[in-house]
Amino acid sequence: AMGSTLYNEDSGKKMRPDYILHYPDRTEVIIDAKTSMEALSDWFATEDASQKEDAAKRNLAAIRTQIKSLSGKRYQDYIRDGYRTLDYVIMFIPNYGSLQLAKTLAPNIFQEAYQQGVLLTTEETLMPFLRMIRIAWTNYDQARNQEKIIKAAQTMVDRVADFVKAHAAMGEKLRAAQEEYDKVSAKISDSGQSILV
């Protein structure tokens, strides 16, 4: 369901989660998706090293600003009577590259967020996280299961990062192999220093 407007008891400011997922067993999961992607767009739009560095810093700052904003909202305090929720808010970052860029400057950003009651997710990890959360809620030992969720979430983020690196390395090796193939092909062509000639 779309989030309804709430008011922070301390500041009086409006609070509106983007989504509240209602599970059948009267549990609710709060998702926020307001992270700015402007700095990431700037990072992709330039080849200038100093501009890329500036964009990377602004991207990290945007993520940290939203983490701080969510950590102070305490959406969990506004869950309906008779319902339960997690001890953290899920913060959806709509582009995996934004989180990866932030990790180049702050490798522990995932843990940093969780210490403030915010679980970082991206398009690759949101649905698996929600599935793991649902499974965890079906068990009684919720505290231990939430720990497992965070460890599994971190493992998933790291494995996606490893895959991205391996994919890039494979591309480089394929390009190098193609270059070698072209050189050898030249040696059996019908002209020049060809072995056939």
C-alpha positions as CSV (number, residue, x, y, z in Angstrom):
1,A,0.0,0.0,0.0
2,M,1.1,3.5,-0.6
3,G,2.2,5.2,2.6
4,S,-0.1,7.7,4.3
5,T,1.0,11.0,5.7
6,L,2.1,10.9,9.3
7,Y,3.5,13.6,11.6
8,N,6.6,13.4,13.7
9,E,5.8,14.0,17.3
10,D,9.1,15.9,18.0
11,S,9.3,18.2,14.9
12,G,5.6,18.2,13.8
13,K,6.9,17.7,10.2
14,K,5.1,15.5,7.8
15,M,6.4,11.9,7.4
16,R,5.3,9.8,4.5
17,P,6.9,6.4,3.7
18,D,6.7,5.6,0.0
19,Y,5.4,2.1,0.7
20,I,4.2,0.0,3.6
21,L,4.0,-3.7,2.7
22,H,1.3,-5.6,4.6
23,Y,2.1,-9.3,5.2
24,P,-0.7,-11.7,5.9
25,D,0.4,-12.3,9.5
26,R,-0.1,-8.6,10.5
27,T,3.5,-7.6,9.9
28,E,4.4,-4.5,8.0
29,V,7.6,-3.4,6.2
30,I,8.3,0.2,5.6
31,I,10.1,1.2,2.4
32,D,11.5,4.6,1.5
33,A,12.6,5.4,-2.1
34,K,13.6,9.1,-2.1
35,T,17.3,8.9,-2.7
36,S,18.5,11.5,-5.2
37,M,20.2,10.1,-8.4
38,E,21.4,13.5,-9.7
39,A,25.0,13.1,-8.6
40,L,25.2,9.7,-10.2
41,S,23.9,11.1,-13.5
42,D,26.6,13.8,-13.3
43,W,29.2,11.1,-12.7
44,F,28.2,9.3,-15.8
45,A,28.0,12.5,-17.9
46,T,31.6,13.5,-17.5
47,E,35.1,12.2,-18.3
48,D,36.8,14.9,-16.3
49,A,38.5,13.3,-13.2
50,S,37.9,16.1,-10.8
51,Q,34.2,16.4,-11.9
52,K,33.9,12.6,-11.4
53,E,35.4,12.9,-7.9
54,D,33.0,15.7,-7.0
55,A,30.0,13.8,-8.3
56,A,31.1,10.7,-6.3
57,K,31.3,12.8,-3.1
58,R,27.9,14.3,-3.8
59,N,26.4,10.9,-4.5
60,L,27.7,9.6,-1.1
61,A,26.4,12.8,0.6
62,A,22.9,12.3,-0.9
63,I,22.8,8.7,0.4
64,R,24.0,9.7,3.9
65,T,21.6,12.6,4.0
66,Q,18.7,10.2,3.3
67,I,20.0,7.7,5.8
68,K,20.1,10.4,8.5
69,S,16.6,11.6,7.5
70,L,15.2,8.1,7.9
71,S,17.0,7.4,11.1
72,G,15.3,10.4,12.7
73,K,11.8,9.7,11.5
74,R,11.0,6.6,13.5
75,Y,8.4,5.4,11.1
76,Q,8.2,2.2,13.1
77,D,6.4,4.2,15.9
78,Y,3.5,4.8,13.6
79,I,2.6,1.2,12.8
80,R,-1.1,0.3,13.4
81,D,-2.1,-1.2,16.7
82,G,-1.9,-5.0,16.7
83,Y,0.7,-4.9,13.9
84,R,4.5,-5.4,14.1
85,T,7.4,-4.2,12.0
86,L,11.1,-4.5,11.7
87,D,13.5,-2.4,13.8
88,Y,14.7,-0.7,10.6
89,V,13.4,1.1,7.6
90,I,14.2,-0.2,4.1
91,M,15.9,2.5,2.0
92,F,15.6,1.7,-1.7
93,I,18.3,3.1,-3.9
94,P,16.9,2.8,-7.5
95,N,20.3,2.3,-9.2
96,Y,22.9,-0.3,-8.0
97,G,25.6,1.9,-9.5
98,S,24.8,4.6,-6.9
99,L,25.5,2.3,-4.0
100,Q,28.6,0.9,-5.6
101,L,30.0,4.4,-6.2
102,A,29.3,5.3,-2.6
103,K,31.1,2.2,-1.5
104,T,34.3,3.4,-3.3
105,L,34.5,6.3,-0.8
106,A,32.8,4.6,2.2
107,P,33.2,0.8,2.0
108,N,31.2,0.3,5.2
109,I,28.2,2.4,4.1
110,F,25.9,-0.6,4.4
111,Q,26.9,-1.2,8.1
112,E,26.9,2.6,8.7
113,A,23.2,2.7,7.6
114,Y,22.1,-0.3,9.6
115,Q,23.6,1.1,12.8
116,Q,21.1,4.0,12.3
117,G,18.2,1.7,11.7
118,V,18.3,1.8,7.9
119,L,18.7,-1.2,5.5
120,L,20.1,-0.2,2.1
121,T,18.7,-2.1,-0.9
122,T,18.9,-1.7,-4.7
123,E,16.9,-3.1,-7.6
124,E,19.0,-6.3,-7.4
125,T,18.5,-6.9,-3.7
126,L,15.1,-5.5,-2.7
127,M,13.0,-8.5,-3.6
128,P,15.4,-11.1,-2.1
129,F,15.6,-9.0,1.1
130,L,11.8,-8.9,1.3
131,R,11.6,-12.7,0.8
132,M,14.2,-13.3,3.5
133,I,12.3,-10.9,5.9
134,R,9.1,-12.8,5.2
135,I,10.7,-16.1,6.0
136,A,12.3,-14.7,9.2
137,W,9.0,-13.5,10.5
138,T,7.6,-17.0,10.3
139,N,10.0,-18.1,13.0
140,Y,9.9,-17.2,16.7
141,D,13.5,-16.2,17.2
142,Q,13.2,-12.8,15.5
143,A,16.3,-11.2,16.9
144,R,18.5,-13.9,15.7
145,N,16.8,-14.0,12.3
146,Q,17.2,-10.3,11.8
147,E,20.9,-10.8,12.4
148,K,20.9,-13.5,9.7
149,I,19.0,-11.2,7.3
150,I,21.7,-8.5,7.7
151,K,24.5,-11.0,7.2
152,A,22.8,-12.5,4.1
153,A,22.1,-9.0,2.8
154,Q,25.7,-8.0,3.1
155,T,26.8,-11.2,1.4
156,M,24.4,-10.6,-1.4
157,V,25.7,-7.0,-1.9
158,D,29.3,-8.3,-1.9
159,R,28.6,-11.1,-4.4
160,V,26.9,-8.7,-6.8
161,A,30.0,-6.5,-6.5
162,D,32.3,-9.5,-7.2
163,F,30.2,-10.4,-10.2
164,V,30.4,-6.9,-11.6
165,K,34.2,-7.0,-11.2
166,A,34.5,-10.5,-12.8
167,H,32.3,-9.4,-15.7
168,A,34.5,-6.4,-16.4
169,A,37.7,-8.5,-16.2
170,M,36.2,-11.1,-18.5
171,G,35.4,-8.4,-21.0
172,E,39.0,-7.2,-20.9
173,K,40.3,-10.8,-21.5
174,L,37.9,-11.3,-24.4
175,R,39.1,-8.1,-26.0
176,A,42.7,-9.2,-25.5
177,A,42.0,-12.6,-27.0
178,Q,40.3,-11.0,-30.0
179,E,43.4,-8.8,-30.6
180,E,45.7,-11.9,-30.5
181,Y,43.3,-13.8,-32.8
182,D,43.4,-10.9,-35.3
183,K,47.3,-10.9,-35.2
184,V,47.5,-14.6,-35.8
185,S,44.8,-14.3,-38.6
186,A,47.0,-11.8,-40.4
187,K,49.8,-14.4,-40.5
188,I,47.7,-16.7,-42.6
189,S,46.1,-14.1,-44.9
190,D,46.8,-14.1,-48.6
191,S,49.1,-11.0,-48.6
192,G,52.1,-9.4,-46.8
193,Q,54.1,-11.5,-44.4
194,S,51.5,-14.3,-44.4
195,I,52.7,-17.8,-43.8
196,L,50.7,-18.8,-46.9
197,V,52.6,-16.4,-49.1
